[in-house]
């Protein structure tokens, strides 16, 4: 039985060139005739050099890359360059669709048309922060999808940091650097199954958002300042930092069915509002949650088992996992990946994200997640 | 270090959640109280309604038998109320009923049950000494007559002391509704008898 061959490699060398050369030498041994390469680059490497050196070392245009502060190669966490090399054994293929700037007026329609005309294929989307507009883009895109269920789109936001006035969450293609857009890798002739692991248990009764704007939440319930509530949760802690609140992301409940639809992680606390890593809206209802590493890992296992039940023997696994989630997992960061690879028995390629993209529980719409781990098991047909 | 921070956050989170629960419960309690009051009160006069009175009457009967206590059921029916409504309008009529209600309330203790049965009929379930009752009811009549003297507004009343004679009723009937009906019908007859006497019809 011939399946797609997937090899995951990495290098932690400080020089981009030598990191790529190290990977190429390993690849020449393991999979010299690869069909496609997917790279993750730590933002410490000068992004101006990436296209040049990839082309120089690998002599191919069949590749994409993106920024991630950490990537996962199986159960290793890499702060360098990592790559997933794929070789098709049957009729599988990867097409690359990209939008250079999501603020272009036809970008939404163009993307919707592309997805609607490829609804039987798997789409892996990797986007930049896009000035915090990508989640609204996803929401609008979801409304333009003409098919249901939507269970073939998954992805995440590149993770990076601000340097010289730019937020380094870029995507890379042959001869292109995408700074304010996204890349979609479309896999054809593959079987796949998406799994979404939240893992944060909701606590208490529901709050209702009364005043919100974009990523900012001002008031809840009877005009109560949400910032005050959050500050109270940090009381008694010396020198509190916002990361401590990553243990208690809010669980936004689905408007219609009331289940936990998505998590929102707190980014910053101001006097009159709290800022999240994703949008919040007036009328939305939410509960606080608390993250305990064993709860998270238990849900990871359940998620992996569900994916396995559906796909059985994937050729490889892609994983998008939020940075805040990794913070909460503390010393168990690698356990999450171990669970996935041990359950699904396949190589894993993943990375830290600033937000995750995937279907909702009932595959009605696309959602923008925080503090979530998404996996997709892929197998050539 | 992280464990301590997590415990503090969890403690604070639980405190916040508890606060929210308390707030939620007190809100629910206040809504329930309001709903309960609406269910047991007459909306015009604020007195208890017929439904509540009947419910309490049955409990009082049971208690009086158990503890060998006496109590009174007193029924009031206004005389010459209709002309007030007809000549002066329903607003004046409503105002009169409210004043009657105030007089009744002020002449009984807070734990006595003063209810409006409907229209211009009122009923009271009271624990008062036998010596006092006639004088107290006469005082009430005088007070009510002062509300609308130009239309000769007055009140007729009849009362029944329980559980006198109740044993016979309870021996003959076991159904709660039947017992209540018999007692109310009995006190109603006494009140109408008094009304007829008062109007010089007998």
Contacts between the chains, C-beta under 8 A, distances in Angstrom:
chain1	res1	chain2	res2	distance
A	203	B	13	6.4
A	203	B	14	7.6
A	203	B	17	5.5
A	204	B	16	7.5
A	204	B	17	3.3
A	204	B	20	5.8
A	204	B	21	6.8
A	205	B	17	7.4
A	205	B	20	5.8
A	205	B	21	6.2
A	205	B	24	5.6
A	207	B	20	7.6
A	229	B	16	6.1
A	232	B	12	6.2
A	232	B	15	7.7
A	232	B	16	6.2
A	233	B	9	6.1
A	233	B	12	4.4
A	233	B	13	5.6
A	233	B	16	6.1
A	234	B	9	7.3
A	234	B	12	7.2
A	235	B	12	5.9
A	236	B	8	5.1
A	236	B	11	7.9
A	236	B	12	6.9
A	237	B	5	5.8
A	237	B	8	5.3
A	237	B	9	7.4
A	244	B	5	5.6
A	244	B	9	6.1
A	245	B	9	7.7
A	247	B	6	6.1
A	247	B	9	5.6
A	247	B	10	8.0
A	248	B	9	6.3
A	248	B	13	5.8
A	288	B	13	5.9
A	288	B	16	7.3
A	288	B	17	6.8
A	290	B	9	7.8
A	290	B	10	6.1
A	290	B	13	6.2
A	330	B	2	6.4
